[in-house]
Amino acid sequence: MKFFYAGFKFLLLFTIAVLLSASLFAQDEAKIFTFKYQKDDTYRILSKIEEDVFVNNIKDHHSEILNRISVHVTDVDTKGCGTHEASFMTSDEAESAASGKHFTWNNQYKSVYIQNPQGIFTIDNQYFMPVVRNMPVFSEKAVKPGDSWTATGYEAHDLRQTFNLQTPFIVPFTATYTYTGTEKSNNGKTFDVFNANYSLYYENPALQTHSGQAYSDYPVSTMGYSNRTIYWDTMKNGIDHYDETFRINIVTSYGNVYKFAGTAHSQITEFKRTATEENVQKLQSIVKKMDIADISVTAGDKGLMLSMDNIQFESDSADLMESEKLKLQKLSSIFRQYPDNDLLISGHTALAGTEEACQALSEKRAQAVADYLIQLGVKDAYHIFTEGRGAKDPVASNTTEEGRSKNRRVEITILDK
């Protein structure tokens, strides 16, 4: 069994990224740092987590997890508190015989929360993301290099798969912040730098199910630490990136010990939408000139989507036919026009056979397309994600051959960045 506790945790560090901020200079070079939200601001965080997972002191597996988080500030009140709508998309490493490492689109979460200028959250218990909340919390006073302060926060973990807990599992902490001063990077940028550290030790009472009975196995104690360095961009008054080391131990009522240890790196980027009407028309014109059959271009909720309808594979397999490889060779010139955008490959099947068989086949076919694009040098494995949708999203009736051919498709989305 795999446990991606830390993977979800470190999606959540996007709270350090939040939007624009104002730095007000006080005497003796002290500064005040606060989040300054503006309505309709958008941004994206891309993060990478490397973690080792141990079960009862025996290494279970190593995980490499990529996270994409997009945030939209929908409102700002008179006190400067911003309402955020966020989408969290996670992917974890798998192996392919053709291309080696690849990443499967795994989970997607939506969340709505309010964050005040110091960084304190107000969020409903129905949301599992973000995991780390009230991090960072800035001092209300001006700080100068060497100054430290403390603030309380908490982690809210999604343990539905591991322990069947249906609400976030809350673990409180007290973080110590130190403003270390400014630092110049190799490319000449100057950052304000903060160290943010906390230790965890939390003993949990017996958890009750909705029927009033105790869970058979549940987290009894949580211990660990998080040490992170936050780099604040002095030019744009926002977080540029962070680095972190962590270790978390969970002991259950059955005496099992789960340990998660590793590192995380996150980079904040501006949100740029590719799925504009202008880009849709542009790509439709390019595809038409290429004279590629069964290709449509639409604006999807994640970006520009090119659908390869009636995509041809060898019978009952995930092996691309040569005709489809030729299509992908032509389409590769389009994808190269978006060098900074990741690709999501979604496989779909017609309704034939069992749900499990359709799901497995759609995953294999999505990966076959991803492998070929990697082989063509369009993207590397870190920037192409796959998902299988089975027969869940038909675009036509499965009662006719014409409809089934439309449902046998692969969608390639040029993701917003």
Secondary structure, DSSP 4 states (H G I P E B T S, - for coil): ----HHHHHHHGGGGGG-S-EEEEE-GGG-EEEEE---TT-EEEEEEEEEEEEEETTEEEEEEEEEEEEEEEEEEE-TT--EEEEEEEEEEEEEEETTTEEEEEEEEEEEEEEEE-TT--EEE-TT----SEES-S---SS-B-TT-EEEEEEEEEE--HHHH---S-EEEEEEEEEEEEEEEE-TTS-EEEEEEEEEEEEEEPPPPB-TTSPBPSS-EEEEEEEEEEEEEEETTTTEEEEEEEEEEEEEEETTS-EEEEEEEEEEEEEE------HHHHHHHHHHHHHHT-TTEEEEE-SSEEEEEEET--BSTTSSPBPHHHHHHHHHHHHHHTT-TT--EEEEE---S-S-HHHHHHHHHHHHHHHHHHHHHTTSS-GGGEEEEE-TTSS-SS-TTSHHHHHHHSEEEEEEE--
